[in-house]
């Protein structure tokens, strides 16, 4: 069941004078990734066949994810009235697909799959919190806060089911850590990079993963503050069975913060380079379609 609806958002409060142009390409990309949630629900139902409680929860989760995409897409169209969300999403769907015809998790176990989902929700909860804290545009602030709250509830949903499966499957700490680290590393795969391409670059421009992930990450990482990383690290630790608060978690958060700053600078240099200077204008390149 949804915790909010699109008509509850104060769309009439949209204030173009408070737009940060660097955030618009990010919202366009995020809108498509979120709206693609139904494919992941199909995948999860196949992985968890025989578990009707989780399957129903996965369906409810996907409905909320699609709503996130619709809200972000509507905001992006306000920020850039020439942008066609439906056309961009159709282009994304045509070029990026996940394998849904499975009978087992690619993580090796159902516990592993749920840990991976916890990592995704940790990342999105932290990300939308960071965007919401950074923007002064009132509608985007409201949208980000609503989505961040959903993503935290999604984390709890997957975490609770993970504990249930962990009691059966007895996945070792080393395997839990490996799954979590692996899924965090996948944040730079084609899912986001291709969404950035479809949302912000013309069809005539060939897709380049390196260019697009730099364009996305170089902007996105600039919105994080240490408190967002600290909270996210606590959620990661909780997912793998470690104390979410304490000296080790604090050290890990500080290390992650330094790494993020280094990567942000590296990506920012890449997307600001001569090869990319015309790739994404401030309000996003119009689709040729």
N, C-alpha and C positions, 0 to 999 in steps of 0.2 A: 504494500500500500504506500502511495506517495505521501511524503510529509509536507509537500507544498505543490503548488500548481503554477503554470506560467502566468495566469491572470492575476496572481498575487504579487507579481513584480511590478514596481512603480515605473513602468516604461515611460510615462509622461515626464518623469524627472530627469531624463537623459540630458546631460549638459556637455555639448561639444567643446565648450571653453575649458573643460577640465580633462580633456583627452590627453593621454600620453601616447604619441604615435608609435612608440616602440612596443607597446603592449598589444596593438591591434593584430599584427601577424601571428602572435602567440595564441590569441583567442580564436582566430580562424582555424588554426591547426588543431587546437584542443577540441573545438566544436565537432570536427569530423571524427576524431578518435573516440570521443564520448558517444556520439550518435551510432557508432558501429557496435554498440554493446550487444545487440541481438545475436550476432555471430558467436560471441563468447558464451552466451547463454546456451546455445546449441552445443558447443564444445563441452561445457560443464555438465549438461544433462547427460551427454554420452559417457563422460568420465564417471559420473555418479549414478549410473543406471541402477535401479533397485533401491535408491534412497529417495523416496518421494518428498520427504521433508526438505532435503537440501535442494532438490530439483525445483520445488515451488519457490524456495528462497532465491535461487538463481534467476528464475523468471522475474520475480519482483525486483531484484537488483538490476536486471537489464532494462526494465521499464524506466527506472530512475536514471540510469545512465543515458538512455536516449533522450530523456527530458533535459539532462544537463547539456547535451549537444544542441538541442533545440533552443535552449535559453542562450547559450553562448553564441550560436549562429545568429539569432535574432539581434543580440547586442552588436555583433560585428557588422551586421547590415545597417544598423543605425550609425555606427562609427564610420563606415565606408558605404554610402548608399549605392554605389555602383557595383558592389560585390554581390554575386549570385551564389548563395549558400547551397541551394539544391544542385546547381550545376557542378559546383566544386566537390560536393559530396558524391555525386554520381561518378565523377572522374576518379575520386579516391577509391570508391567501391570497385570500380573496374580494374584498378591497378594494384590494389592491396587486398589480399585475402588470407585468412587463417584456415588451417586444416581443421575442419569440424567433424569429419567422418573418422572418429577414433573410438576405441573401446577401452583405452587406458590413458592415464595422464602422461604427458611428456616429461613430467618431473619424477616419474618412477613409482609413485604411490599417491594415494588420495591425500595423505597427510602432507606430502610434498607439494601437491597442487594447491592446497589451502594455504600453506606457508607462502607460496608464490603470490597468491591473491592478496594475502596480507601485505606483502611488499608493495604491490601495486597501489593498494588503498592508502598505505602509509605515504607513498610518494604523492598521490593526488591530493590527499588531505593537506599535506604540508604545502604543496604548490598553490592550491587555491587560497589557502590562508595567506600565503606570501603575497599573491596578487591582490587579494582583498585589502590587505594591510597597506599596500603600496599605492593603490590607485585613489585618486580624489574624485573620480567620476562616480556619482552616487548609484547609478543603476548597476554598473559593473561591480561595485563594492557589495551591493545587496546580492547579486547573482553569485559572486564568489563565496560569500559567507554561507549562503544556502547550500551550495554544492559542497563546500568543505565540511559542513555538518553532516551531509549525506555520506560523504566518503569516510568520515570517522565511524558512522554507524555501520557502513559496509565492512570496515576493518573489524569491528566487533563481531559482526555476523560470521565472517570467515574464520576469525580467531576462535569463536565458540565451537564451530564445527570442526576446526582443526584439533582442538583439545579432545573432542569426542573420538576422532579417528586416531589420534596419537595413542590413546589408551588401548586401541586394538592393534595398531601396527608397530608400536614401539620403535619408531624411527629414532636412530641415534642422534646425539647432539651434533656430531660431525656431519651427518647427512643433512640435518636441518640447516646448519650453517652454510653448507655447500649450495643448497637450493636457494636460500635467501640471497647469498652473494651473487649467484648466477642470475637471479631474476633482476636484481638491482642493476647488474651490468647490461641487461637487455634494454634498459631505458634509452639507449642510443641506437636501437635497431631501426628498421625501415618504417615501423608503425608511425612514429612521430615525424621522422624526416620526410616521408612521402606525403603525409598530411600537410606539412609545411609547404612542400612543393605545390600540391594541388590547390591550396588555399591562397598562395601568394605569388606564384610564378605562372607565366603564360604557357599554354600547351606547346608553343613553339620552342620553348627552352627545354633541352633534354634534362631528365632527372639526374642529379648527382647527390648521392648519399652524403658525401663529405661536405659539400657546399650547404646542403639543407640542414644537416644536423648542427653545423656550425652556426647557421643563421638562427636556428631555434634556440640552441643551448646558450649561445653567446648573449642572447637577450634574456632568456628565462632565468638564468643563474644570477643575474643582476638584481632580481627582486627578492632574493632570499636574505634573511638576517639570521644571526646565530641562533636566536630563539626557535626559529623554524626547524633548523637542523637538530637542535637539542631535543625538541619534542619528537621529531621523526626518529631519531636514534633510540629514544626510549621505546617507541612502538616496535622497532626492529628487534631490540633486545627482548622485549616481551614475547614476540612471535617465536623466537628460537629457544626460549626457556631460560633467559638470563634476567637478572634484576633490572627493571627499566630505569631505575634511578640509583646512582652510586658513583663511586670513583671510576670504575671501568667504563661505565656508560658516558660519564663526563669526558674522559680522555678520548673515547671513540668519537664523541661529538665534536671535540676540538680538532681532532685529526681530520674528520670529514669536512669541517668548515674550511680548514686550510686547503684541502684538496679541491673543494668547490671553487674557492677563490682563484687557485692556480688554473683550473680548467676553464673558468669563466674568462679569464684574461686570454688564454690560448685561443678559445673559440671566438672571442670578440675580435682578436687580431685577424683570424681567418675570414670571418664574414665581412670585415671592413676592408679587406684587401682589394687590390685593383681588379682581380678576376670577378669579384662579386659586387662591385660598386653600383651596378645597375640592376641587381637581381631583385630586390624588394624595396620599392619606394616606401616612404613613411606610412602611407595608408594602404599599402598592399597593391601589388600588380593585378590588374583586372584579368580575369580569365578570358581567353580568346573565344570560348564556347558561347 
